[in-house]
Amino acid sequence: MEWQDELYVVTVELQSSVSAEAVYDLLADLRTHLEWGGSLQPKRFQHLVAIDCPEGPARPGTEFRSVGQTRDGRWIDHSRVTRAIRPRLFEFVTEGSLVQEGANNDLRGRWVHRYRITSEDGGCRVRYRVAQRLTHPSVEDVRLTPLAYRVMIPAFVESGVRNLLHMAEDGSRSVSVLRTMAVRSTSVS
């Protein structure tokens, strides 16, 4: 497999009884990412362990740093909010490096995270799309398998969005999965 300059996309679509504004407000408060994308995530999944971000709602241009834990090491990330249109759209771009003890730390990634939120039937629908590009000078060092891309990554992505909606609903369990889709592509959309 060749990973250099390839794009990988996961899309999750969930419906909730909470308002679009409530979901957007959680997304725009970057401090909450540490909870729904971190402490609420199962530890077997990649999850946030630290975030350095400003208080208040994020706007285009807002920058933040985060650390994500995986079974193979820690992602050290820098992100910038690129679009923030309450309550419909929240997008940020992340660039990061995987740090592994005793390993060659050349694995880098770039992710575009896009949350589209639409009001619907007394609640909302959230469509999250993440486009990922990993680069590494030595393909042999990339240990992700097709199973990881088809099952594991979509599972933790869906879990994070589900956690976001549960937080917005303040514990309600009325989230229904509409669609989770993983696609590998070599073109940027």
N, C-alpha and C positions, 0 to 999 in steps of 0.2 A: 504494500500500500504506500502511496505517496501522499504525505500530508502537507507538504510545502505549498502554501498559498491556496489551499482548498477551503471552501466555505461549508459549514455545517449549520443547519437551521432546525430549531425545534419550535413548534407552535402549540400552545395550550389554550383552550377556550373553556371557560367555566362560567356558569350562571349563578347568581346569588340573589338573596332577598334584600340585600343592603343597597343603599343609594349609590349612584356613581360618584357623587361628591364625597361620601365617606371613604370609598376605596381610594379615590384620587388623593384625598388629604393624607391618608397613611403613606402612600407612595411618595408624596412630595415632602413628607417629614422623614428625612433620610435616617434619623436615629431609630425609627421603627424597623428598618431593614435588618438590624442586628437581632431583633426578636423573631419576626416571621421568616427571615432568611437565615437565621442563626440558631437561637436557643430552641425554637419550635421545630427545627428540622431534625429528623433522626440522625444520630451521630454516624451511622454507616454511610450517609450521604455527605456530599460536599456541603459545607455550611460556613457562614460568616462567624468569626470569632472576635473581630475588632472592627471598628469604624471610626474615622476621624472626619467629622462633617460639621457644617455650621448649623445652628438652631434655626427654626422657622422653615417655611415652605421653600423648597428648592425652585429656582428659576433657571432659564437657559443661561449657561455660563457658570453655574454653581459647580465647584469642584469638590471632590471628597476622595479619601483614601480608605481602603479596607483590606482586611486579611481574611482569606478563606482557607479552611482546613480540609484536606483530602486525605485519603489513606496513604498517598505517596508524598505528601509534603504540604507546604503552604503557598497559596497564591498571594502575592503582594501586588495590590492593584491600585491604579489611579483612574478615577472616573470623572466625567464632565457631563452635566445635564445639557442636552441639545435641544429638546422640545418639552414644553410644559404648558399645556392648554387645559385649564380646569373646566370641567371635570372629564374631558374626553381623551387626552393623550399625555403620556409621560414617557420620555425616552432619554436614555443616557448611554454613553460610550465608555467602555472600560478597556484599559490596556494593562496587562499584568505579566508577571514572571513567576514560574514555579520554583520554589526554593526547596531543595531536598538535601538533607544532611549527607555529606560524603559523596554527592553526585555532581555531575556536570550540569549546571543550572542554565542551560540554554533554551529551555522550552518557554516560549512566550505565546501570549494569546491576545486577541482583540475581539471584543464582544459588543454588539449593538443590541441593547435591551429596549423593547418597545411594548408599552402597555396601551391598548386601545380599550376604552371603557364606554359602553353605550347604555343609556337608560332603557329599561325594558320591563314591562309587566310588574310594576311595583318594586322593581329591584334593578339589577344591572347585569350586563354580560361583559366579562373581561377576556380580551384576547391578548395573550402575551406571546411575543415572538422574540427569540434570541438567535442572532446569527453569530457564529463563532468561527474564527480563523486561528488555527494554531500553526506556529512556525518553529522548526527545529532544524539545525544544520545536519543532524545525523538521524535519518529516519529510523534506524535500528533502536534508538533510545526512546521512541514514542511507544508506550506500552498500552495504549487504549485499543481495545479489540472491537470488532463489529458488535458484539454483545453490549459493550459499554455504550456505543452510539445508538443502538436500537432499543435498549431496555433501560439501562441504569441512568443515563443522562436524562432521558424524557421523564423517568420516575421522579428524580429529585427536582427537576424543573416544575413538574406538576405539583409536587408536594409544597414547594415554596409558594406558588400562587394560591393553592388551597389554604395554606397558613395565613396569607395576607387576607383572604376573604373571611376566614374564621375570626381573625382579629377584628376586622371591620364589623362583623356581626356580633362581636362581644360574646363569643362562645356558642352562637347558634350553629347547628349542623345542617343548614339548608343549602349547601353548595352541591351543585350537580355538574358532573363532567360532561361537556358537550363534545370535546374532541381533543386528543393529544396526537401530535403528528411529528415525526422526526424525518428529516430529509437531508441527504448529502447532495451537495451541488458544487459545481466549479464556477458558477456564475453568481455575481452579486445582484440581488434584486432590490 
